[in-house]
Amino acid sequence: ILNETKNHRFRMLNTVVSSINSWIIQVRKVKAIWYTMNNFKKTETGLLHAEGWCPKIQLNEVDRALKRGAQAAGSEVAPILNTVTTRRTPPTYHRTNTLTKG
């Protein structure tokens, strides 16, 4: 019986080893989603509000991505993208291409 238990434990651990990398990736993705969602603020009407920075030349692309996400989620409320004028220095931004993308 001890030998069977040892063999069973060995088979189970081999199964875990083959899956651990995909589990780690899944956990990291879920943690990133929760981190992002925790930075949203809920409005009085129950909507989620977030602020972020993107280059002006990509505003249309961000707007389209928000709309695609809302549609894919089956949301009945259309996302709203507003630009805010600020005196703060924007973060450093370097456009990437196929060579610099990595």
Backbone as CSV, one residue per row, in Angstrom:
resi,resn,N_x,N_y,N_z,CA_x,CA_y,CA_z,C_x,C_y,C_z
1,ILE,0.829,-1.186,0.000,0.000,0.000,0.000,0.876,1.252,0.000
2,LEU,1.976,1.242,0.750,2.855,2.403,0.795,3.442,2.713,-0.583
3,ASN,3.773,1.645,-1.293,4.328,1.822,-2.647,3.293,2.423,-3.591
4,GLU,2.056,1.950,-3.491,0.977,2.490,-4.339,0.724,3.956,-4.033
5,THR,0.738,4.296,-2.753,0.549,5.690,-2.351,1.667,6.558,-2.897
6,LYS,2.877,6.076,-2.812,4.034,6.814,-3.321,3.911,7.011,-4.839
7,ASN,3.530,5.972,-5.560,3.358,6.064,-7.017,2.240,7.036,-7.379
8,HIS,1.150,6.969,-6.636,0.022,7.875,-6.894,0.437,9.326,-6.668
9,ARG,1.140,9.578,-5.575,1.606,10.929,-5.275,2.558,11.415,-6.372
10,PHE,3.432,10.539,-6.850,4.367,10.890,-7.916,3.621,11.248,-9.196
11,ARG,2.596,10.469,-9.561,1.791,10.762,-10.764,1.059,12.091,-10.618
12,MET,0.511,12.347,-9.436,-0.213,13.603,-9.196,0.729,14.807,-9.303
13,LEU,1.897,14.690,-8.720,2.860,15.787,-8.784,3.344,16.030,-10.217
14,ASN,3.503,14.989,-10.989,3.873,15.150,-12.398,2.781,15.888,-13.173
15,THR,1.525,15.612,-12.834,0.410,16.306,-13.469,0.439,17.793,-13.104
16,VAL,0.701,18.091,-11.852,0.767,19.478,-11.392,1.922,20.208,-12.076
17,VAL,3.070,19.563,-12.162,4.244,20.182,-12.782,3.949,20.572,-14.226
18,SER,3.222,19.757,-14.938,2.934,20.071,-16.340,1.955,21.231,-16.477
19,SER,1.186,21.533,-15.442,0.184,22.602,-15.496,0.600,23.881,-14.783
20,ILE,1.644,23.834,-13.988,1.959,24.957,-13.100,2.232,26.253,-13.856
21,ASN,2.913,26.194,-14.992,3.220,27.420,-15.738,1.952,28.111,-16.234
22,SER,1.006,27.345,-16.742,-0.242,27.965,-17.208,-1.048,28.507,-16.022
23,TRP,-0.975,27.840,-14.876,-1.661,28.347,-13.679,-1.059,29.671,-13.230
24,ILE,0.267,29.759,-13.256,0.941,30.997,-12.849,0.525,32.146,-13.757
25,ILE,0.462,31.886,-15.055,0.046,32.918,-16.016,-1.391,33.349,-15.728
26,GLN,-2.274,32.386,-15.487,-3.671,32.713,-15.187,-3.788,33.554,-13.923
27,VAL,-3.052,33.199,-12.893,-3.101,33.945,-11.632,-2.600,35.367,-11.843
28,ARG,-1.520,35.527,-12.594,-0.990,36.868,-12.856,-1.986,37.722,-13.632
29,LYS,-2.662,37.129,-14.597,-3.662,37.875,-15.367,-4.823,38.313,-14.478
30,VAL,-5.299,37.409,-13.650,-6.416,37.735,-12.758,-6.003,38.821,-11.767
31,LYS,-4.785,38.718,-11.228,-4.301,39.740,-10.299,-4.195,41.099,-10.993
32,ALA,-3.753,41.117,-12.248,-3.652,42.375,-12.998,-5.034,42.976,-13.229
33,ILE,-6.006,42.135,-13.539,-7.379,42.619,-13.745,-7.923,43.199,-12.451
34,TRP,-7.742,42.494,-11.337,-8.233,42.994,-10.047,-7.545,44.294,-9.662
35,TYR,-6.239,44.386,-9.901,-5.505,45.610,-9.595,-6.079,46.781,-10.394
36,THR,-6.317,46.554,-11.678,-6.866,47.600,-12.543,-8.267,47.985,-12.097
37,MET,-9.106,46.995,-11.848,-10.484,47.277,-11.445,-10.544,48.015,-10.098
38,ASN,-9.609,47.737,-9.215,-9.589,48.429,-7.923,-9.206,49.895,-8.056
39,ASN,-8.637,50.287,-9.173,-8.295,51.687,-9.406,-9.460,52.478,-9.991
40,PHE,-10.536,51.811,-10.381,-11.719,52.496,-10.889,-12.479,53.109,-9.715
41,LYS,-13.217,54.139,-9.999,-14.093,54.735,-8.989,-15.537,54.546,-9.450
42,LYS,-16.417,54.259,-8.519,-17.821,54.061,-8.840,-18.558,55.389,-8.689
43,THR,-19.316,55.760,-9.717,-20.064,57.016,-9.666,-21.363,56.809,-8.890
44,GLU,-22.088,57.911,-8.645,-23.360,57.818,-7.920,-24.387,56.987,-8.677
45,THR,-24.238,56.936,-10.006,-25.194,56.175,-10.812,-24.779,54.716,-10.974
46,GLY,-23.665,54.328,-10.343,-23.241,52.933,-10.402,-22.297,52.624,-11.548
47,LEU,-21.890,53.627,-12.303,-20.966,53.406,-13.415,-19.533,53.453,-12.914
48,LEU,-18.630,52.841,-13.668,-17.220,52.860,-13.305,-16.518,54.002,-14.022
49,HIS,-15.662,54.703,-13.286,-14.946,55.857,-13.821,-13.450,55.629,-13.614
50,ALA,-12.681,55.831,-14.681,-11.227,55.677,-14.568,-10.543,56.775,-15.355
51,GLU,-9.350,57.107,-14.920,-8.539,58.079,-15.635,-7.245,57.411,-16.051
52,GLY,-6.746,57.836,-17.193,-5.500,57.281,-17.688,-4.895,58.207,-18.719
53,TRP,-3.741,57.845,-19.202,-3.046,58.654,-20.190,-2.850,57.833,-21.448
54,CYS,-3.025,58.472,-22.597,-2.675,57.866,-23.874,-2.250,58.987,-24.814
55,PRO,-1.442,58.679,-25.812,-1.036,59.705,-26.768,-2.245,60.226,-27.538
56,LYS,-2.244,61.522,-27.859,-3.370,62.119,-28.587,-3.640,61.410,-29.898
57,ILE,-2.579,60.959,-30.566,-2.769,60.325,-31.880,-3.458,58.967,-31.770
58,GLN,-3.576,58.421,-30.553,-4.223,57.122,-30.380,-5.587,57.216,-29.704
59,LEU,-6.128,58.421,-29.561,-7.442,58.578,-28.918,-8.529,57.811,-29.655
60,ASN,-8.535,57.892,-30.987,-9.566,57.167,-31.758,-9.440,55.661,-31.577
61,GLU,-8.209,55.178,-31.538,-7.992,53.741,-31.353,-8.461,53.290,-29.962
62,VAL,-8.188,54.094,-28.946,-8.635,53.779,-27.586,-10.155,53.804,-27.513
63,ASP,-10.767,54.787,-28.152,-12.228,54.885,-28.163,-12.852,53.655,-28.825
64,ARG,-12.288,53.243,-29.949,-12.797,52.039,-30.634,-12.630,50.800,-29.758
65,ALA,-11.496,50.694,-29.056,-11.251,49.541,-28.180,-12.258,49.512,-27.030
66,LEU,-12.560,50.677,-26.471,-13.565,50.746,-25.402,-14.928,50.287,-25.912
67,LYS,-15.284,50.738,-27.090,-16.586,50.350,-27.662,-16.635,48.860,-27.981
68,ARG,-15.542,48.315,-28.514,-15.501,46.871,-28.797,-15.630,46.073,-27.502
69,GLY,-14.931,46.534,-26.454,-15.005,45.841,-25.162,-16.400,45.874,-24.579
70,ALA,-17.050,47.035,-24.660,-18.420,47.155,-24.141,-19.371,46.260,-24.920
71,GLN,-19.192,46.220,-26.232,-20.055,45.380,-27.062,-19.811,43.900,-26.761
72,ALA,-18.540,43.510,-26.620,-18.218,42.112,-26.327,-18.756,41.692,-24.959
73,ALA,-18.813,42.635,-24.021,-19.314,42.337,-22.680,-20.835,42.379,-22.615
74,GLY,-21.464,42.829,-23.698,-22.918,42.916,-23.706,-23.443,44.092,-22.907
75,SER,-22.625,45.123,-22.762,-23.021,46.288,-21.982,-24.092,47.088,-22.714
76,GLU,-25.066,47.564,-21.965,-26.115,48.407,-22.542,-25.728,49.877,-22.486
77,VAL,-24.661,50.189,-21.756,-24.205,51.565,-21.608,-22.959,51.756,-22.455
78,ALA,-22.979,52.767,-23.321,-21.822,53.040,-24.175,-20.718,53.699,-23.355
79,PRO,-19.465,53.321,-23.607,-18.363,53.965,-22.884,-18.182,55.414,-23.345
80,ILE,-17.707,56.246,-22.455,-17.479,57.658,-22.767,-15.998,57.944,-22.579
81,LEU,-15.378,58.526,-23.590,-13.972,58.893,-23.518,-13.878,60.405,-23.558
82,ASN,-13.394,60.986,-22.484,-13.216,62.437,-22.404,-11.736,62.766,-22.338
83,THR,-11.358,63.882,-22.951,-9.990,64.358,-22.787,-9.980,65.420,-21.707
84,VAL,-8.949,65.393,-20.909,-8.811,66.331,-19.800,-7.543,67.142,-20.024
85,THR,-7.668,68.447,-19.941,-6.504,69.312,-20.067,-5.803,69.393,-18.722
86,THR,-4.490,69.245,-18.753,-3.708,69.270,-17.523,-2.380,69.952,-17.768
87,ARG,-1.784,70.428,-16.703,-0.452,71.025,-16.792,0.627,70.016,-16.421
88,ARG,0.207,68.836,-16.010,1.168,67.806,-15.621,1.944,67.322,-16.833
89,THR,3.187,66.967,-16.632,4.023,66.435,-17.709,3.591,65.008,-18.011
90,PRO,3.308,64.710,-19.285,2.904,63.342,-19.609,4.074,62.370,-19.440
91,PRO,3.770,61.094,-19.256,4.858,60.117,-19.115,5.642,59.997,-20.426
92,THR,6.848,59.510,-20.308,7.669,59.309,-21.499,7.008,58.267,-22.387
93,TYR,6.976,58.546,-23.666,6.331,57.625,-24.609,7.224,57.463,-25.823
94,HIS,7.583,56.235,-26.104,8.366,55.926,-27.296,7.550,54.969,-28.150
95,ARG,7.260,55.378,-29.338,6.516,54.519,-30.250,7.369,53.318,-30.638
96,THR,6.762,52.153,-30.683,7.512,50.964,-31.063,7.161,50.547,-32.476
97,ASN,8.049,49.794,-33.087,7.805,49.202,-34.390,8.189,47.723,-34.301
98,THR,8.185,47.035,-35.417,8.459,45.606,-35.362,9.879,45.312,-34.871
99,LEU,10.808,46.230,-35.088,12.179,46.019,-34.628,12.313,46.278,-33.126
100,THR,11.666,47.324,-32.626,11.810,47.697,-31.212,10.795,47.038,-30.294
101,LYS,9.805,46.371,-30.873,8.753,45.748,-30.064,9.289,44.642,-29.175
102,GLY,10.279,43.906,-29.660,10.905,42.878,-28.820,10.352,41.541,-28.954
